[in-house]
């Protein structure tokens, strides 16, 4: 009787941004297609892959911790480190005996051959290139399925040419590279055929999509807008300077584009923005927000803010707080400035004490919570379209949850055999608990596994 060969088990862990998430899913798909059994990272596996992040010192530390945690799960497993931390801390990883395979950015497509080589040769392997040589092409990684039942994230761009004074990412990701629009279109068609209704376009610097070619981000959006089955196109983080009158006019003419825009601010003070090497002013940023609000009924505008950047005085922080209050965001991610080795900001004078950063962060987070609540309150008693994604059980009750085009999360209670969803009363979801806010659904869009 022929002995059955046990499948090798692989576990993946992702750290960092949506681009990293996409690449992690693509690697998982490669492994599954090659016959690996995918298991949760908390389980014992033969191969552990950590897609690392290096955007902050905390991200570096988490990357190291996850690699060492994988080794503790199974001392005999193959430990693979890939991603941004590999590019920024290559020498440290070369000295780390707990890592068996090191794979740099733009080399993740070679995961399977490297694993096979390791199993054959039983020796440490590394494939890390100089990501900053400017000659790299876009690395093609495709997906047949996304990260949820209805919404799929698509990486369409890599690299950054901005060189903000606090940021290490250009050193980790290299120069701007864009994915071929026909490959993006083909992947969107495949996702639609597999039942996905929403796609989210992401990149390291999405606004620069098509740089150096005759193609633009608007061209790409128009190309995929006509894909049958796709009901929504959501955009990742945008550079404020891309939000011109013409850009907004053309975007607003495409009804599948969600009125949900993440415009990175970083500071509401022009002097701080200049030290950060951000290439816009607060007046330009505010004009972009005004253009979006003139074109859409109630667009969700979200942002990132860094507090405690070198030289940020109490007066400069006050300008940021006042600016944030004036703009009014749906969501705001607040980061305390963290030194990154190799950046200009690391060498700047006027480093802000940690206690001051913490207090400024607290102030902006509280302001952001109030603004987010006000944005969601707008929908009380109004009609909203919802793309349902999953069922959530809280106690004895079961809810169908999903998002509006503006990314407001809603839920409606369902009972066994309940198939009628049109014009149902919805309850807003805040965190993990159901709130008492009431919404009425005007349009219900169903994803795969949903109710029809």
Secondary structure per residue as TSV (DSSP state, phi and psi in degrees):
chain	resnum	aa	ss	phi	psi
A	1	X	-	360.0	132.2
A	2	X	-	-70.7	130.4
A	3	X	-	-74.3	130.9
A	4	X	-	-75.5	132.1
A	5	X	-	-86.7	125.5
A	6	X	-	-72.0	135.7
A	7	X	-	-68.3	140.1
A	8	X	-	-72.0	141.9
A	9	X	E	-100.0	137.4
A	10	X	E	-127.4	141.2
A	11	X	E	-128.7	137.0
A	12	X	E	-121.5	145.9
A	13	X	E	-133.5	131.8
A	14	X	E	-108.4	137.5
A	15	X	-	-123.4	140.9
A	16	X	S	102.1	-146.8
A	17	X	S	-81.7	178.5
A	18	X	H	-66.5	-28.6
A	19	X	H	-64.2	-44.6
A	20	X	H	-60.3	-41.2
A	21	X	H	-59.8	-44.3
A	22	X	H	-59.6	-45.6
A	23	X	H	-66.5	-35.8
A	24	X	H	-64.8	-43.5
A	25	X	H	-62.8	-38.6
A	26	X	H	-64.7	-40.4
A	27	X	H	-67.1	-38.8
A	28	X	H	-61.5	-41.0
A	29	X	H	-63.2	-41.4
A	30	X	H	-57.5	-47.4
A	31	X	H	-63.7	-43.7
A	32	X	H	-62.7	-41.9
A	33	X	H	-67.2	-25.4
A	34	X	T	-86.6	1.2
A	35	X	T	99.8	4.0
A	36	X	-	-74.1	148.6
A	37	X	E	-94.7	120.1
A	38	X	E	-84.2	129.6
A	39	X	-	-128.5	162.9
A	40	X	-	-65.0	148.7
A	41	X	T	-63.1	-21.6
A	42	X	T	-78.6	-10.9
A	43	X	S	-94.1	165.9
A	44	X	-	-74.5	135.1
A	45	X	-	-140.0	166.5
A	46	X	S	-87.6	-27.1
A	47	X	E	-134.6	129.4
A	48	X	E	-117.3	129.2
A	49	X	E	-120.8	123.5
A	50	X	E	-113.9	114.7
A	51	X	E	-88.2	103.3
A	52	X	E	-84.3	166.3
A	53	X	-	-129.9	152.9
A	54	X	-	-140.1	24.4
A	55	X	S	-69.2	-27.0
A	56	X	S	-138.8	170.3
A	57	X	H	-62.8	-35.3
A	58	X	H	-63.1	-40.3
A	59	X	H	-63.4	-40.0
A	60	X	H	-58.1	-47.4
A	61	X	H	-63.9	-42.5
A	62	X	H	-63.1	-37.0
A	63	X	H	-61.8	-46.5
A	64	X	H	-63.0	-42.4
A	65	X	H	-61.6	-42.6
A	66	X	H	-68.0	-35.1
A	67	X	H	-65.2	-42.9
A	68	X	H	-72.0	-33.0
A	69	X	H	-64.5	-38.9
A	70	X	H	-61.4	-42.7
A	71	X	H	-62.6	-36.8
A	72	X	H	-69.3	-26.4
A	73	X	H	-67.2	-39.9
A	74	X	-	-153.2	100.8
A	75	X	T	-58.3	-22.0
A	76	X	T	-94.8	-0.4
A	77	X	S	-73.9	161.3
A	78	X	E	-89.3	123.1
A	79	X	E	-104.7	122.6
A	80	X	E	-115.0	124.6
A	81	X	E	-107.9	129.4
A	82	X	E	-141.9	170.2
A	83	X	E	101.2	-163.5
A	84	X	H	-68.2	-37.3
A	85	X	H	-63.2	-32.2
A	86	X	H	-61.0	-40.7
A	87	X	H	-73.5	-35.2
A	88	X	H	-91.8	-17.7
A	89	X	S	-132.3	40.1
A	90	X	H	-56.3	-41.1
A	91	X	H	-64.8	-39.8
A	92	X	H	-63.5	-41.6
A	93	X	H	-68.8	-33.5
A	94	X	H	-61.6	-28.3
A	95	X	T	-90.1	-8.0
A	96	X	-	-85.3	105.1
A	97	X	T	-68.6	-12.6
A	98	X	T	-81.6	-4.6
A	99	X	-	-110.7	129.3
A	100	X	S	-96.3	-37.0
A	101	X	E	-130.9	130.9
A	102	X	E	-117.6	122.9
A	103	X	E	-126.0	120.4
A	104	X	-	-79.4	174.2
A	105	X	T	-65.5	150.7
A	106	X	T	70.4	13.0
A	107	X	-	-130.8	9.7
A	108	X	G	-68.4	-24.2
A	109	X	G	-64.3	-17.7
A	110	X	G	-92.4	15.3
A	111	X	H	-56.2	-51.6
A	112	X	H	-62.4	-48.0
A	113	X	H	-58.8	-36.8
A	114	X	H	-67.0	-39.3
A	115	X	H	-63.0	-44.1
A	116	X	H	-63.1	-38.9
A	117	X	H	-63.5	-41.0
A	118	X	H	-64.2	-44.8
A	119	X	H	-62.9	-29.9
A	120	X	H	-82.8	-43.6
A	121	X	H	-97.1	-19.4
A	122	X	-	55.2	45.9
A	123	X	S	-143.5	156.7
A	124	X	-	-62.1	137.7
A	125	X	E	-127.7	150.7
A	126	X	E	-145.8	137.2
A	127	X	E	-139.1	87.0
A	128	X	-	-127.7	126.5
A	129	X	-	-105.9	167.9
A	130	X	-	-77.4	96.8
A	131	X	T	-67.7	-13.3
A	132	X	T	-101.6	14.9
A	133	X	S	-78.0	-7.5
A	134	X	S	78.7	0.5
A	135	X	-	-109.8	10.6
A	136	X	-	-81.8	139.7
A	137	X	-	-89.5	166.1
A	138	X	-	-66.8	130.8
A	139	X	-	-84.1	120.2
A	140	X	-	-81.6	117.1
A	141	X	-	-132.5	120.0
A	142	X	-	-112.8	160.0
A	143	X	-	-126.7	144.0
A	144	X	S	-95.4	-22.4
A	145	X	S	-142.7	155.8
A	146	X	-	-100.6	-166.3
A	147	X	S	-86.0	-5.3
A	148	X	S	-137.6	-175.9
A	149	X	S	-77.2	-21.3
A	150	X	S	-126.7	-27.0
A	151	X	E	-116.9	131.8
A	152	X	E	-121.2	136.4
A	153	X	E	-92.4	135.0
A	154	X	E	-121.9	124.3
A	155	X	E	-84.5	123.5
A	156	X	E	-121.8	-4.9
A	157	X	E	-152.2	150.8
A	158	X	E	-139.8	158.7
A	159	X	-	81.6	164.7
A	160	X	-	-150.6	137.7
A	161	X	-	-110.2	11.4
A	162	X	-	-80.7	-38.2
A	163	X	-	53.7	53.8
A	164	X	-	-59.8	144.8
A	165	X	T	-67.9	-15.5
A	166	X	T	-100.7	-5.4
A	167	X	-	-107.1	134.0
A	168	X	-	-95.6	-8.4
A	169	X	H	-60.8	-39.0
A	170	X	H	-56.7	-32.2
A	171	X	H	-75.1	-24.5
A	172	X	H	-91.2	-26.8
A	173	X	H	-115.3	-13.7
A	174	X	-	80.7	-165.6
A	175	X	S	-80.6	167.5
A	176	X	-	-61.9	130.8
A	177	X	E	-139.5	141.8
A	178	X	E	-122.2	146.6
A	179	X	-	-79.2	143.6
A	180	X	-	-57.7	127.7
A	181	X	H	-60.6	-31.1
A	182	X	H	-71.2	-30.7
A	183	X	H	-70.0	-38.9
A	184	X	H	-62.0	-46.5
A	185	X	H	-58.9	-44.6
A	186	X	H	-63.1	-39.2
A	187	X	H	-69.0	-38.8
A	188	X	H	-62.8	-40.9
A	189	X	H	-61.3	-41.6
A	190	X	H	-64.3	-44.0
A	191	X	H	-62.5	-41.7
A	192	X	H	-62.8	-41.7
A	193	X	H	-63.4	-29.5
A	194	X	T	-87.2	7.6
A	195	X	T	99.7	1.3
A	196	X	-	-77.1	140.5
A	197	X	-	-111.8	-16.0
A	198	X	E	-133.9	137.7
A	199	X	E	-121.8	142.9
A	200	X	E	-117.3	116.6
A	201	X	E	-84.4	126.4
A	202	X	E	-132.0	157.2
A	203	X	E	-166.9	168.4
A	204	X	T	-67.0	-39.0
A	205	X	T	-140.8	76.9
A	206	X	G	-55.1	-36.2
A	207	X	G	-61.3	-24.2
A	208	X	G	-89.0	9.3
A	209	X	T	-52.3	132.2
A	210	X	T	85.0	1.1
A	211	X	T	-55.2	132.6
A	212	X	T	87.2	-0.8
A	213	X	S	-125.8	-179.7
A	214	X	S	-87.9	2.9
A	215	X	-	-101.1	145.7
A	216	X	-	-125.0	171.5
A	217	X	H	-61.1	-39.2
A	218	X	H	-61.5	-39.6
A	219	X	H	-60.6	-42.5
A	220	X	H	-64.7	-43.5
A	221	X	H	-61.7	-44.0
A	222	X	H	-63.4	-35.9
A	223	X	H	-62.7	-41.1
A	224	X	H	-91.9	-9.0
A	225	X	H	-60.9	-31.9
A	226	X	T	-88.7	5.1
A	227	X	-	-66.6	120.0
A	228	X	T	-60.8	139.0
A	229	X	T	95.8	-25.5
A	230	X	-	-83.6	119.6
A	231	X	-	-99.0	-24.9
A	232	X	E	-138.2	143.3
A	233	X	E	-123.5	119.2
A	234	X	E	-112.5	143.4
A	235	X	E	-104.4	142.8
A	236	X	-	-76.9	-160.8
A	237	X	E	-63.1	133.3
A	238	X	E	-114.4	146.4
A	239	X	-	-73.8	131.5
A	240	X	G	-53.1	-33.5
A	241	X	G	-67.1	-17.7
A	242	X	G	-75.5	-18.0
A	243	X	-	-84.1	76.7
A	244	X	-	-97.5	170.8
A	245	X	H	-59.9	-41.4
A	246	X	H	-70.0	-40.6
A	247	X	H	-60.2	-47.7
A	248	X	H	-66.2	-40.2
A	249	X	H	-60.0	-45.8
A	250	X	H	-70.5	-37.3
A	251	X	H	-65.9	-42.4
A	252	X	H	-66.7	-17.9
A	253	X	T	-81.8	-3.0
A	254	X	-	-109.3	98.9
A	255	X	T	-65.0	-19.3
A	256	X	T	-78.1	-15.5
A	257	X	B	-73.6	125.2
A	258	X	-	-73.2	137.8
A	259	X	S	-78.5	61.6
A	260	X	E	-137.9	109.2
A	261	X	E	-127.8	123.2
A	262	X	E	-99.8	108.5
A	263	X	E	-111.0	110.4
A	264	X	-	-66.7	123.7
A	265	X	-	-97.8	-56.3
A	266	X	B	74.4	-39.3
A	267	X	-	-158.4	146.9
A	268	X	S	-99.7	20.0
A	269	X	-	-122.5	126.1
A	270	X	H	-63.3	-36.5
A	271	X	H	-64.5	-41.2
A	272	X	H	-67.0	-43.2
A	273	X	H	-57.7	-39.2
A	274	X	H	-64.7	-42.3
A	275	X	H	-66.4	-31.3
A	276	X	H	-74.3	-11.8
A	277	X	T	65.3	31.1
A	278	X	-	-80.1	135.3
A	279	X	S	-100.1	44.5
A	280	X	S	-153.6	166.5
A	281	X	-	-110.1	167.6
A	282	X	H	-63.6	-32.9
A	283	X	H	-64.9	-41.2
A	284	X	H	-65.7	-40.6
A	285	X	H	-62.4	-46.5
A	286	X	H	-63.8	-36.8
A	287	X	H	-63.6	-40.7
A	288	X	H	-60.0	-43.1
A	289	X	H	-62.9	-40.1
A	290	X	H	-64.8	-40.1
A	291	X	H	-61.8	-43.2
A	292	X	H	-64.8	-40.6
A	293	X	H	-74.0	-21.3
A	294	X	H	-79.0	-28.4
A	295	X	H	-89.6	-25.2
A	296	X	S	-124.0	149.6
A	297	X	S	-63.0	-46.8
A	298	X	S	-153.1	66.0
A	299	X	-	-68.9	144.6
A	300	X	E	-86.8	118.1
A	301	X	E	-113.9	121.3
A	302	X	E	-119.4	164.8
A	303	X	E	-157.3	173.2
A	304	X	E	-120.0	142.9
A	305	X	E	-135.8	135.9
A	306	X	E	-105.2	127.4
A	307	X	E	-107.3	150.9
A	308	X	S	77.3	25.8
A	309	X	-	-65.5	146.9
A	310	X	T	-48.7	128.8
A	311	X	T	87.8	-2.8
A	312	X	-	-72.0	108.1
A	313	X	-	-83.0	174.9
A	314	X	H	-62.2	-36.4
A	315	X	H	-67.5	-40.2
A	316	X	H	-67.3	-40.8
A	317	X	H	-64.8	-38.0
A	318	X	H	-61.3	-37.8
A	319	X	H	-64.0	-40.9
A	320	X	H	-62.6	-46.2
A	321	X	H	-60.3	-43.9
A	322	X	H	-65.1	-39.6
A	323	X	H	-65.7	-45.8
A	324	X	H	-60.0	-42.0
A	325	X	H	-64.4	-38.1
A	326	X	H	-70.7	-41.1
A	327	X	H	-69.8	-50.1
A	328	X	-	76.1	101.4
A	329	X	-	-105.1	154.1
A	330	X	S	-73.0	-46.8
A	331	X	E	-140.7	148.3
A	332	X	E	-139.2	122.6
A	333	X	E	-94.1	123.0
A	334	X	E	-110.1	127.6
A	335	X	E	-121.1	137.8
A	336	X	E	-84.6	130.5
A	337	X	-	-52.9	134.1
A	338	X	-	-127.1	127.1
A	339	X	-	-60.3	134.9
A	340	X	-	-120.5	122.6
A	341	X	T	-58.6	131.5
A	342	X	T	95.2	-1.1
A	343	X	S	-101.5	158.9
A	344	X	G	-65.2	-35.9
A	345	X	G	-63.8	-26.4
A	346	X	G	-59.7	-31.3
A	347	X	G	-97.4	1.0
A	348	X	-	-73.3	149.0
A	349	X	S	-79.0	165.4
A	350	X	-	78.4	35.9
A	351	X	-	-63.0	133.6
A	352	X	-	-87.7	134.7
A	353	X	-	-59.6	148.3
A	354	X	H	-59.7	-39.0
A	355	X	H	-63.2	-36.3
A	356	X	H	-69.1	-42.7
A	357	X	H	-58.4	-44.8
A	358	X	H	-61.7	-42.4
A	359	X	H	-68.7	-40.1
A	360	X	H	-65.6	-38.1
A	361	X	H	-62.4	-43.4
A	362	X	H	-59.6	-42.7
A	363	X	H	-63.5	-46.4
A	364	X	H	-71.0	-36.2
A	365	X	H	-62.2	-41.3
A	366	X	H	-64.8	-40.7
A	367	X	H	-64.1	-42.2
A	368	X	H	-62.2	-38.3
A	369	X	H	-63.1	-42.2
A	370	X	H	-65.1	-41.3
A	371	X	H	-67.6	-38.8
A	372	X	H	-64.5	-41.7
A	373	X	H	-62.5	-42.2
A	374	X	H	-64.3	-38.0
A	375	X	H	-64.2	-44.7
A	376	X	H	-69.0	-34.3
A	377	X	H	-61.5	-25.1
A	378	X	T	-55.3	-31.5
A	379	X	T	-86.1	-7.0
A	380	X	T	-60.5	122.6
A	381	X	T	80.4	-2.6
A	382	X	S	-98.0	169.4
A	383	X	E	-93.6	143.2
A	384	X	E	-147.6	142.3
A	385	X	E	-83.1	138.8
A	386	X	E	-128.6	133.8
A	387	X	E	-101.8	102.5
A	388	X	E	-71.4	140.4
A	389	X	E	-121.3	-39.7
A	390	X	E	-157.5	164.6
A	391	X	E	-97.0	139.7
A	392	X	E	-125.8	129.2
A	393	X	E	-103.6	126.0
A	394	X	E	-126.2	107.7
A	395	X	T	65.1	-127.1
A	396	X	T	-90.2	-7.8
A	397	X	E	-96.8	148.0
A	398	X	E	-118.6	132.4
A	399	X	E	-122.2	145.1
A	400	X	E	-96.8	124.0
A	401	X	E	-117.0	152.3
A	402	X	E	-169.4	-170.7
A	403	X	E	-128.2	148.5
A	404	X	-	-78.4	170.6
A	405	X	T	-57.7	-28.9
A	406	X	T	-83.4	2.6
A	407	X	-	71.9	33.3
A	408	X	-	-89.8	124.9
A	409	X	E	-83.0	130.6
A	410	X	E	-127.8	161.2
A	411	X	E	-142.6	148.6
A	412	X	E	-132.8	135.7
A	413	X	E	-71.8	138.0
A	414	X	E	-125.9	152.7
A	415	X	-	-117.2	159.1
A	416	X	T	-53.0	128.8
A	417	X	T	81.5	1.1
A	418	X	-	-77.6	113.7
A	419	X	-	-114.7	-2.6
A	420	X	-	-96.3	109.6
A	421	X	-	-114.4	-18.0
A	422	X	T	-63.3	137.6
A	423	X	T	56.6	38.5
A	424	X	-	-86.9	157.3
A	425	X	E	-81.4	133.1
A	426	X	E	-112.9	152.7
A	427	X	E	-117.6	128.2
A	428	X	E	-63.9	147.9
A	429	X	E	-109.4	125.0
A	430	X	E	-118.8	113.5
A	431	X	T	62.3	-128.8
A	432	X	T	-99.3	-5.2
A	433	X	E	-108.3	147.3
A	434	X	E	-82.4	130.6
A	435	X	E	-91.4	-178.8
A	436	X	E	-98.8	11.6
A	437	X	E	-73.0	141.5
A	438	X	E	-113.6	132.6
A	439	X	E	-130.3	155.4
A	440	X	E	-118.5	130.2
A	441	X	E	-82.3	126.9
A	442	X	E	-95.3	-39.3
A	443	X	E	-129.4	130.1
A	444	X	E	-116.1	124.1
A	445	X	E	-111.3	133.3
A	446	X	E	-107.6	138.2
A	447	X	-	-99.3	179.9
A	448	X	T	-59.0	136.1
A	449	X	T	82.7	-3.2
A	450	X	S	-84.3	-175.5
A	451	X	-	-99.8	141.1
A	452	X	-	-121.6	360.0
